[in-house]
Amino acid sequence: MDQSTITIKDNSANPGPLGLLAFGMTTVLLNLHNAGFYEMNSMILAMGIFYGGLAQIIAGILESKKNNTFGMTAFLSYGFFWLTLVALILLPKQNLMTAPSTNGMVAYLIMWGIFTGLLFIGTLKINKALQFVFASLTILFFLLALGDVTGNAAVKTFTGYEGIVCGASAIYTGVATLLNEVYGKVIMPIGAIIKK
């Protein structure tokens, strides 16, 4: 009996730009608050739920269909990070749960910093732009923890500016990935790693 082989080609779109832009834009907007430009408000929380949260979760699910374990893990994790962060802010305000202690928030931020630092190791095989995003995000989480544990306003303001840089780097990487794909050539360099 003859056996036939069917090859299925993946023609689905690259979800990477969506996930990076969702992360980057939400991060910039939150950190404009951290830097002191405006108060914590519904715009930040809505971005955290719908764009930073749900859009990244969708991107992560689509990355799994592309067989991209790194992209799936990163986008799903940070999508749920945004949802947990919004919950940590809103649930106590609605008297549904007690607010986390300072030590609790510091532990939360340190765990995310460790997780991000471990993912950074994976970016060493991907591209320079992602390396910058994950390195600056690792620093951001530890600075946020430092700001909470010390209560130092100058540290918190500096952290906001560092977070703006981190978010902007994710926006750059997302747009660069998108435009390079659309034009079929390097329009915005991302420093791709040459695989041997």
SEGUVEX-333818 format. One record per residue (C-alpha): residue in one letter; x, y, z. Coordinates in steps of 0.001 Angstrom, whole numbers, padded with zeros to 6 digits, always signed. Layout:
% SEGUVEX-333818
aXYZ/...
//
This chain:
% SEGUVEX-333818
m+000000+000000+000000/d+001380+003427-000997/q+001797+006012+001717/s+001250+009668+000947/t+002823+012561+002792/i+000936+015789+003154/t+002910+018911+003918/i+000995+021667+005646/k+002426+025136+005145/d+001879+027747+007820/n+000592+030867+006086/s-000564+032617+009248/a+000654+036132+010016/n+003559+036883+012337/p+002050+037737+015767/g+005347+039178+017059/p+004700+042827+016134/l+001277+042760+017825/g+002716+041375+021043/l+005684+043755+021094/l+003550+046821+020353/a+000968+045830+022968/f+003698+045402+025554/g+005639+048496+024506/m+002780+050980+024316/t+001289+049878+027636/t+004713+050004+029297/v+005383+053536+028045/l+002003+054779+029272/l+002414+053234+032738/n+005920+054591+033079/l+004905+058098+032063/h+002830+057857+035247/n+005793+056443+037199/a+007957+059342+035954/g+005379+061766+037326/f+003674+063071+034179/y+000146+062130+035296/e-001792+060190+037905/m-002682+056492+037820/n-005874+056520+035778/s-008398+054442+033844/m-006447+054865+030590/i-003493+052947+032043/l-005741+050270+033551/a-007735+049849+030319/m-004497+049500+028334/g-003315+046955+030914/i-006442+044857+030475/f-007088+045073+026758/y-003857+045840+024912/g-001041+044914+027269/g-003137+042025+028589/l-005513+040490+026067/a-003639+041461+022875/q-000443+039873+024202/i-002342+036746+025216/i-003746+036488+021681/a-000221+037004+020280/g+001106+034271+022576/i-001559+031798+021452/l-000737+032588+017828/e+002986+032120+018534/s+002221+028593+019735/k+000645+027890+016338/k+003905+029118+014758/n+005833+026639+016955/n+007611+029557+018659/t+007973+028461+022273/f+009883+031603+023278/g+007293+033967+021782/m+004431+031954+023265/t+005969+031946+026741/a+006890+035636+026677/f+003633+037036+025279/l+001345+034838+027363/s+003346+035562+030515/y+003480+039333+030059/g-000158+039423+028951/f-001105+037813+032232/f+001381+040058+034059/w-000637+043078+032937/l-003891+041448+034012/t-002477+040595+037446/l-001092+044112+037850/v-004486+045648+037072/a-006119+043195+039491/l-003636+044161+042222/i-004658+047798+041753/l-008416+047393+041265/l-009421+044549+043598/p-008461+046405+046798/k-010220+049565+045547/q-013412+047517+045145/n-012946+045993+048620/l-012776+042534+047067/m-009305+041758+048449/t-006785+043422+050695/a-003985+045326+048994/p-000615+043566+048922/s+001929+044666+051507/t+005064+046476+050380/n+007003+043236+050911/g+004421+041370+048839/m+004774+043799+045923/v+008558+043687+046184/a+008461+039869+045990/y+006092+040073+042994/l+008389+042482+041136/i+011550+040533+041982/m+010007+037286+040694/w+009107+039034+037422/g+012655+040420+037266/i+014163+036957+037700/f+011789+035493+035099/t+012643+038265+032640/g+016367+037833+033237/l+016025+034133+032414/l+014131+034957+029212/f+016873+037447+028340/i+019225+034462+027999/g+016957+033168+025214/t+017201+036475+023334/l+020942+035931+022910/k+019996+033530+020089/i+017365+035825+018529/n+018340+039456+017845/k+019967+042519+019384/a+016730+044529+019576/l+015037+041864+021711/q+018156+041623+023847/f+017776+045323+024659/v+014045+044964+025375/f+014552+042088+027808/a+017685+043534+029443/s+015980+046879+030053/l+012821+045114+031286/t+014859+043038+033751/i+016395+046252+035086/l+012938+047866+035205/f+011463+045158+037443/f+014364+045365+039892/l+014199+049181+039928/l+010451+049009+040612/a+011152+046664+043534/l+013885+049001+044796/g+011533+051968+044579/d+008880+050127+046574/v+011247+048836+049263/t+012961+052213+049780/g+009997+054506+049089/n+012527+056853+047476/a+010742+059279+045122/a+013881+059920+043034/v+014323+056162+042431/k+010669+055874+041412/t+010964+058805+038989/f+014193+057440+037484/t+012493+054049+037160/g+009698+055691+035182/y+012180+057085+032665/e+013947+053726+032389/g+010536+052116+031789/i+009787+054605+029015/v+013055+053581+027324/c+012167+049893+027764/g+008679+050337+026304/a+009996+052467+023446/s+012514+049740+022585/a+009682+047200+022364/i+007705+049576+020117/y+010784+049984+017895/t+011317+046217+017705/g+007653+045581+016877/v+007507+048263+014172/a+010887+047175+012751/t+009736+043549+012531/l+006518+044632+010834/l+008051+047054+008323/n+010980+044771+007477/e+008456+042040+006669/v+006179+044352+004668/y+009057+045738+002564/g+010936+042439+002305/k+014191+044128+003338/v+015774+045801+006334/i+014074+049163+006815/m+014762+049338+010553/p+017657+047171+011772/i+017137+044779+014673/g+020584+043215+014688/a+019549+039689+013758/i+021768+036874+014986/i+023264+034770+012179/k+022437+031122+012854/k+025283+028697+012219/
//
